[in-house]
Amino acid sequence: MYDLIIKNAILIDDSITDIAIYQGKIVKIDSVISDPTIRILDLKQKYYVSAGWIDSHTHCFARSPIYHDEPDLIGVKAGVTSVVDAGSVGALDVDAFYQLAQQAQTHVYSFLNISKIGLIRQNELADMQDIDVALFDKTLAKYPHFIIGIKVRMSRSVVGENGILPLIKAKEMQKKTGLPLMIHVGNNPPELDEIADLLTKGDIITHCFNGKPNQIFDKQNNLRDSIKRAIERGVILDIGHGGESFSFAVAERAKCLDIYPNTISSDIYSKNRLQGPVFSLANVMTKFICLGYSRKRILDSVTQNAAQVLRLKNKGKLTVGYDADLTVFDIKQQAIELADSDGEVRQSHEQFVPLASIVADTTKHSLYIEITEEGSKNALRISN
């Protein structure tokens, strides 16, 4: 007997399918599944299902003094089954963050800040003494399944007079672990060219389409040679929208040159969730409809691409044998105005609307199902 069958679900290619789940795993996908099951979620050929959405850049350590939020508010309640905190904590606070993360229904992971103090202040890398390599290594060893990457913020307000030195140090620290390294890029110095030339395959440039002077395009609106070389080496582009780091104009110029982000992420925390311009991962995804992205490309950027970049095993694909992390959503045909971080407003005539999150706990062989507020309005129900 299955734990759950999702019936009459629309896939992104518009085909209709049933999906059976048992002990936290996807065990069968077929046009009709009529085997015994404990629960049924019938989508009545009205709503979509995909692998669970993954937000690869968030700030969800609730006790952070600057950027903070609750994992489930930006996670399961918003159709997101996995969230990655991108550097809110360093080695000094990771114990507290881990304990809070274990209380969430959303899968929570951490990119550990190379500064041991994390984001208790904006310039966490202004003092190189705050990079404690021995403590960093000890912390990584303690939480191998929770800490899945390393975060370094490389902008003037963060590094102070240290320029490119924190990134050089981060690359040295990365060599011992092999973990992905996420690099925040913002105002110079250091220059983006300096940063990009140090990056290697699998490193992640977040805020890749920001509209600041230190952006990926030069003053003649041509792609910087350093970024071109980085992409050719396998460096990853991540959106990391945030309050100041996404420009429609830059994203549109990139698309004209066939430059696409590998991952779409929100850089969400309480302020830009409540006041915008982020609001939710779904809202950020909808902005790429404005830019003419296909639905599949957008979904891949928050599912299989994200899982691959973050090395999340058995996540990101709607495939038999994978974890039963799933997002149920609608693509509502309704006009919406969307603003980027520079205040430019564009309109979309359709939008991603999350209706439910299904999260697998494979250690306990159990499922958690969260019907979102919009899902309740649409009378989404689990039946026995």
C-alpha positions, -999 to 999 in steps of 0.1 A, spaced: 0 0 0 13 34 -10 15 63 14 2 88 -12 -9 88 -48 -11 121 -66 -36 117 -93 -43 136 -126 -12 159 -122 -1 181 -151 36 179 -159 54 209 -174 52 192 -208 14 193 -204 11 155 -201 -11 140 -173 2 115 -149 -3 97 -115 25 96 -90 28 70 -62 49 77 -30 61 51 -4 84 57 26 95 91 13 104 79 -22 88 82 -56 80 46 -65 58 47 -95 48 72 -123 21 61 -147 -9 74 -166 -32 56 -141 -23 42 -107 -52 24 -90 -33 4 -63 -43 8 -27 -30 39 -9 -34 56 24 -40 91 10 -49 106 -24 -43 141 -37 -64 145 -69 -53 175 -90 -81 169 -114 -60 178 -145 -61 214 -133 -27 218 -115 9 211 -121 34 191 -102 72 192 -104 102 181 -83 103 202 -51 115 237 -57 150 245 -43 159 280 -33 197 280 -34 202 315 -19 182 325 12 188 340 46 168 320 71 187 320 104 160 335 126 184 349 152 206 367 127 207 405 136 207 417 100 192 392 75 168 367 91 136 348 84 118 315 93 127 286 70 91 274 67 77 309 58 101 310 28 100 272 24 70 249 25 44 276 30 57 291 -3 60 259 -23 97 255 -17 109 221 -3 146 230 2 162 262 12 199 270 14 211 297 38 238 316 20 263 327 46 241 341 74 262 322 99 298 314 105 314 288 127 305 306 159 267 304 153 263 273 133 253 251 163 224 274 171 214 275 134 215 237 131 192 232 161 167 257 146 169 241 112 160 207 126 127 221 138 116 231 103 95 210 80 115 225 51 148 209 42 174 235 54 211 236 44 239 260 50 267 277 30 290 285 58 304 320 58 343 319 58 341 346 85 335 330 119 312 358 129 288 354 99 265 383 93 264 399 127 277 430 109 278 441 72 316 441 70 323 406 83 355 403 61 370 437 70 392 420 96 411 389 83 415 377 119 378 367 117 388 339 93 397 311 116 407 282 94 410 256 121 376 264 135 361 264 100 375 230 92 363 216 125 328 230 119 326 214 84 336 181 98 308 183 125 280 190 100 288 172 68 252 168 57 240 203 68 269 224 55 269 219 17 290 248 6 311 279 15 301 315 12 323 346 7 309 381 1 332 401 -22 320 437 -23 335 470 -9 312 473 21 321 437 32 358 434 27 369 470 36 406 474 28 412 437 22 403 437 -15 406 403 -31 424 387 -1 393 370 14 385 353 -19 421 340 -22 418 327 14 384 311 5 399 293 -25 426 279 -3 400 267 23 379 252 -5 407 230 -18 406 209 14 369 202 11 359 203 -25 327 220 -15 309 245 -38 320 281 -32 293 308 -36 307 343 -43 285 374 -36 295 401 -61 285 437 -56 301 472 -56 338 474 -63 365 472 -52 374 444 -57 368 444 -94 346 417 -109 374 408 -133 397 401 -104 371 379 -88 361 360 -119 396 351 -129 401 333 -96 370 311 -100 370 275 -110 345 249 -122 315 246 -98 321 280 -81 289 300 -80 286 337 -89 255 349 -71 237 382 -80 249 375 -115 224 399 -131 228 428 -108 227 463 -123 256 478 -104 287 493 -121 306 461 -112 282 440 -133 289 413 -159 287 438 -188 313 465 -194 306 502 -202 300 493 -239 274 467 -228 296 438 -239 301 407 -217 333 410 -198 360 387 -211 366 375 -175 330 364 -172 331 347 -207 362 327 -196 346 319 -162 315 305 -179 337 284 -203 355 270 -172 322 258 -157 315 287 -133 278 287 -122 256 318 -126 230 322 -98 203 350 -97 203 358 -60 176 385 -66 176 403 -32 167 439 -26 196 453 -47 209 426 -70 186 419 -100 181 441 -131 156 433 -158 179 452 -182 210 431 -174 190 399 -176 175 409 -209 209 418 -224 222 384 -212 194 365 -228 201 383 -261 236 369 -259 223 334 -250 236 337 -214 213 321 -189 215 315 -152 221 280 -140 199 286 -110 172 310 -101 172 320 -64 156 347 -42 181 360 -17 150 363 5 148 374 41 120 389 61 123 425 48 123 418 11 97 391 16 73 414 33 81 447 15 95 434 -18 108 433 -44 114 396 -38 82 384 -19 88 347 -28 108 324 -50 76 320 -71 75 357 -76 112 357 -88 104 328 -111 75 347 -126 99 376 -135 116 353 -160 83 348 -178 85 385 -185 119 379 -200 106 352 -224 121 322 -206 102 289 -212 84 274 -183 107 244 -184 139 265 -183 125 283 -152 115 251 -135 148 234 -143 166 263 -126 149 256 -93 148 218 -95 173 197 -113 199 224 -120 198 235 -83 201 200 -71 231 193 -94 249 226 -85 243 220 -47 251 183 -50 218 173 -33 216 136 -40 182 122 -50 165 156 -53 155 178 -81 139 153 -105 105 138 -107 119 103 -112 113 69 -97 138 63 -69 142 100 -60 131 116 -28 94 125 -28 100 163 -25 74 178 -48 58 211 -55 22 214 -66 15 247 -84 -7 266 -108 4 288 -137 -23 314 -133 -34 334 -163 -36 367 -146 -18 400 -151 8 410 -125 32 439 -122 67 429 -112 96 451 -101 133 445 -102 158 457 -76 163 490 -95 126 499 -95 119 490 -131 84 475 -135 73 450 -160 41 431 -166 35 394 -169 2 379 -180 8 346 -162 24 337 -129 36 308 -109 14 301 -79 24 274 -54 -4 254 -40 13 227 -19 46 213 -7 53 176 -2 85 170 18 101 136 23 118 126 55 137 95 42 153 88 76 118 84 92 102 71 59 75 97 63 59 126 44 50 162 53 23 179 33 17 216 35 -13 231 16 -4 268 10 -29 296 16 -35 298 -22 -39 260 -23 -67 262 4 -84 289 -17 -84 265 -46 -99 237 -25 -69 215 -26 -76 185 -3 -60 153 8 -85 124 9 -82 90 26 
